[in-house]
Amino acid sequence: MLVTRYLFKNLLHVAVFVALTLTLVIWLMQSMKLLELVANSDAPLGLFLQLVFFTLPKFLEIIIPLSLAVAVFFAYNKLIMDNELIVLRACGVDQYALARAAIILAVCTSLFVTLLSTWISPKCAGQIQVLRQTVKTQYSTFLLREGVFNTFGDQLTVYLRAREANGDMLGLMIHDNRNKTKPPVTIIAKKGRVVMEGDIPNIVVFDGLRQQMDADGKSVSKLYFSRYTIEINGLEGATPERWRNAGERTLGELLNPDEKDARDQENVSLFLAEAGSRIILPWDALSFTMIGVVTILLGPFNRRGQSRRILFGSLLVVAVQALNMTFAYLAKKHLGVLSLLCLNTLLPILCGFYFLHISGEQRLMSFIRRWNGFLHRRLEGKMV
């Protein structure tokens, strides 16, 4: 038990460090895209932080299992390099005892990733879509394109000829029809900029003309101004209810689509494929761990290092991950592919437990000896 706690502690520390490092790198890359969206809309910093936070769980689903695989290779290789593994084996510690800490951590990790994929990530994905919709509605006036008529329903139309480096807009024409009890207002200005009044955006225009048809419809009133403010509050209205895709639904919602919703019924197979993937893929953590444990612990001892084994195990992990991603994608089009996804995940786990058993280890060692003999004979044949 003392050995298990010691190994568990080392594995956990390395896995957390690797996960944090990878998370920060990927998070930073993703943040650049979100920062561009928020910066262009001049939305508040809090909205950007929320968007960044809600993207985290989806990354962790991939990062955590890979971090655990790296931790297994690193921690056990360090045991070998420090000769600790030799001492433990000399004290009678068998392969299962050496691998127990990694297996326990992998099971705990798989359960945590299952919670992420089945409930936390879908909730966060839904919040991201809501926040994106908020940017497009509440702050959409900031996302004005140059040289085109930017329309916001039938309430407001904004045209700008060009935009300066500091964000000021040149050559503005604004048609405001939000007040249905009065005739529309048309504003032409040389220059304008967007300013914030709290969380409410306003457009301030300079050196222009405000025109509005009189109530009798026979004359036009004109107002020349040097500065005029157009309030944008109330433009966003209510966010329309939208259909949630599979990525925004929890496991329970995927397995129980709305029978009254025709679009839900059209995507039942897609929902089932997504649900199956969320149940199976979290166990990549255990699958990767078994690959690492078997490649590092089993086989003849090599004093020159374990670089070949680590490389071979890493390639296996990458291959399993690539196949899982491929099968998960294909399962959304052909539900039967889900069985291949399950097989690809479970096979390394079952083989790992088998090889850790004494009979499995003996068969593996026998295969390695035959393979090495075959390579040796081929090498001798080429030399002759």
N, C-alpha and C positions, 0 to 999 in steps of 0.2 A: 504493500500500500504506500510505503514511503517513496518507492521508486516511481509509482504512478503519479503521486503528487508532484514530485520533482520534475518529471517529464511534462506533466500537464501545465505546470507553471511556465516552463521554458517555451512550450508550444504556444501558449496563450499570449505571452509577451511578444513573441515574434509575429504572430498572426495579427495582433492589434496594431503593431507598428506598421506592417506592410499594408494593412487595410486602410489605415489613416493616410499613409503616403499616397497610395493609389487614389483614394477618395479625393484628396486635396488636388491632385493633378487633374483628374477627370472633371471634378467639380469646377475648377478654374476654367477649363476649356469650355464647358457648358455655360458657365456664367457669362462668357464673352458674348454668346448669342443672345442671352436674355438681357444683358446690359445694353446691347444695341437696340433691342426692342423698346426697353424702358427709357433709354436716353433719348431716342428719337421722338418719343411721345412726351418727354418731360414729366413722366409720372413720378410720384414720390418715392423716396428711397425705401420706405417700408414695403411697398409693393414689389420692388426688385428682390428684397431679402426674403419675402414670402415665396416668390417664384423659385429662388435658388434653394430654399429649404425643402420645398415640396418635391424637387427633382432628386433629392438624396436617396430615398428608399429604393428607387428603381436601379440606381447604380450599385447599391449594396447587394442586391440579389446576385450580381455577377462578381463583384469584387470580393465578397467574403469567402466564397468557396475557393477562389484562386489564391487568396491570401493564406488560407489554411494549407493549401498544397505547398506553397512556398515555405511556410513555417515547418512543415514536416520534413522537407528536403534539407532545410538549413539546420534544424535542431538535431536530427539524427546524424547528419553528416558531421556536425560538431562533436557529437558523442564519440563517433569513430575516430576523428582526428585527435581528440584528447585521450583516447584509449579507455574512456569510461565504459564503452559498450563491451570491450573485452573483459573488463573487471566484472561487470554485471553478469555476463554469461558465465564467467568462472564461478560466480556465487550461486549459480543454478537458476538464474532468471531465464525463463523460456521466451519464445517469440511472442506468444500471446500477451505475456506480462509486459514485454517491451512495447507492444503496440497498443495496449489497453488505454493509455492516456490519450493517444491520438484518436482512437475510435470513440471514446467518450466525448472528447471535444468536438469531433465531427458530427456525432448524433445531436449534441446540443446545438451546434451551428445549423444543422439541417432543419431542426425544429424552429429555430429563430427565423431562418430564411423562409420557411413555410408560412410563418405568421406575416412576414413582410409581403410575400407574393400574393397571399390569399385575401388579405384585409388591408394592411397599411398602404401598400403601393397603389392599389386601385383608388382608395380614398384620396391619396395625394394627387394622383393623376386627374381625378375629378376636380380637385381644387385648382390645379394648374389651368385646366380649361376654363374654369370660372374666372380666374384672374386674367387670363388672356382675353376673355370676352370683355372684362372690365376695361382693359387697356384699349380695346377696339371701340368701345362705346363711350365710356366716361372721358377717355383721353384721346378719342379719335380725331379731335380737331387739331391735334399736334402732328398727326401723320399725314400732312398735306403734301401732295405731289405737285411738282412744278409743271406748268404748261398744260394742265388738264383741269376739267371742272370736277372738284371733289364734292360729291353729294352725300348728304346724310338724311336718307329718306326723302320726304317731300318738304322737309322743314328748313333746310339750310343748304346753300350751294356756295362754295368758295373756290375762286380762281386766283392763282398767283403766277406771275410771269417768271420769277426767279427767286432764289433764296441766297442771302449773303452768308459768309463764313460764320458770323456770329449768330445765325439763326433768324435774323430779320427777313421779312418777306417784302418783295418789291412788286409793284404793279398788281394791286389787289382789286378784285371785284367780288362783293358779297351780296347774295340775295337771301334775305331772311323772311321766311313765311311761317314762323312759329306761332305768332299771335293770329289765330283764325278769326278774331273779331274785328281785325283791322286789315287794311290793304297791305300787301308785301312791301318791304323796304329794300331798296337797292343802294349799296354803298360802293363808291369808287374811291380808292386812295392810292397815293404814291408809295406809301410804305406802311408796314405794320409789324407787330410782334405779339407773341403769346406771353401772357403773364399769369401768375397764379394768385388767386385770392383765397388763401387757405388751400382746400382741396378742389376748388372750382376754377376751371380755366376760363380766361377772358382773352379776347383779341382786341388789342389797342391799335388803332390806325391813325395815321397822320396825313395832313394836307390832302383833304379829299372832299367829296360831295356826297350828301345823303339825299336820296330821292324817294318820294312816296306819293302815290296817287291819293287825291283827296277822297273823302267819303262819297261825294256826288259823282265821282268818276269822270269829271269834266276837266280837271286841272291837276297839275303836278306841283307839289311843294318841294322846294329845294333848300338845302342847308349846307353852306360851305363851312368847313371846320378845319382847325389846325390839329385837333386831337379829339378822338371819339372812341368810346369803349363799347364793345359788344359783348354782353354776357352770354356765356355758353351753358349756364346751369339749366337743367331740365331737358337738354338735348338728348341725353342718353336714354331716357325713358326706362322702361322695365326690360330687363334682360330676357329675351325670349327663351322659352323652354326648348331644350334641344334633346335629341336622341343620344344616349350615352353609348359609346362603343364598348367593345369587350374589355379593353384595357382599363376602363373606369369602373368596372363592376367587380364586386367582391365574389368570392367563390360561391356563396349562397345564391347570389343574384344570377350568376352564370348557370347554375344548375336548375334554377327556377325562373325562367324568363316569363315575362308577362304574356299570358295567353290571349289577352285582348289587343295586344299591340302586334299589328301585322309585320312590322319590321323586325321585331324580336323573333317572331316565328320563322321568318326567312333566314335568320342567322343562328338557328339552334345548333347546327353542326359546328359553326365557328365558336360558339360559346362553349360547347363540350370540348373542343380541341384546346381552347384557352384554359379551361378548368383542369384538364388532364396535364397540360404543361406545368401549371402552377403547383400541382401535387407532386409531379415527378422531378422536375428540375432542381428543387431545393436539395435533393439528395445527391446532387453533384458533389457537395462537400464531403460526404462519406465516400463516394466513388473516387474522387481525387485523392483522398487520404489513404485509401487502400492501395491505390497505385503507388503512392509515395512510400508507404510502409514496406510493401513487398519488394520494390526495386532497391530500397536502401538496406533493409535488414537481411534479406535472403541472398544466397549466393556466396561464393568464396570471398574471403577477406583479401583486400588489396591495399598494401601499405602506401602505394603511390597515389592513393586518393580514390574518390568515388565519382569523379567527373563524368565518366561514361555512363554510369548508372543514373546519375542525376539528369544527364542529357536525354537518356532513353526514357526515363520516367516523365520528364517534362514534355517530350514529344507525344507520349501517350495521353497526358492530360490535355494538351492542346487538341489532339485528334478527337478525344471524347467530347470536349467542349464544342468543337466545330461541328461534329456530327449532331450533337444535341440541338444546336442552333438551327441546323439545316432541317432536322426532323420536326422541330417545333414549328418552323415556318411552313413546311409541306403539310403538316397535320391540319392546318387551317383550311387547306384546299381539299385534302383527302384524309378523312378522319382515321382511316385504317393505319396511317403512318404513325399514329400515336403508340402502337405496339412496338415499333422499332425504337421509338424514343425511350420507352420503358426498358426494353432489352439493353439498349446501349448504356443506360444508367446503372441497371442492376447487375450486368455481367461483371464489371470490374469489382463490385462489392462481393459477389458470390465467389469469384475466383480468388479474391484476396483472402477471404476467410478460409477457403480450401487450402491455399498455399501456406498459410500460417500454421495449419495443422501439420503434425509430424509426417504423415504419409504424403500430404501434398508437397511439403518441402522436399522430401526425398525424391519424388517424381520430378520436381523442378530442377533439383541438383543433377539428377541423372540426365535430364534433357540438356542442361548447360554443358555437362561434360562431353556429351555426344556432339554437341554443336561446336565446342572448342576443338575437339578432335577432328571434326570435319574441316574446319578452317585451317587447322595445322597441316592436314594432309594436302589440302589444296595449295597451301603456301609452299610446302616441300616440292610438290609436283611442278610448280612454276619455276622454282629455283633449279631443278634438274633440267 
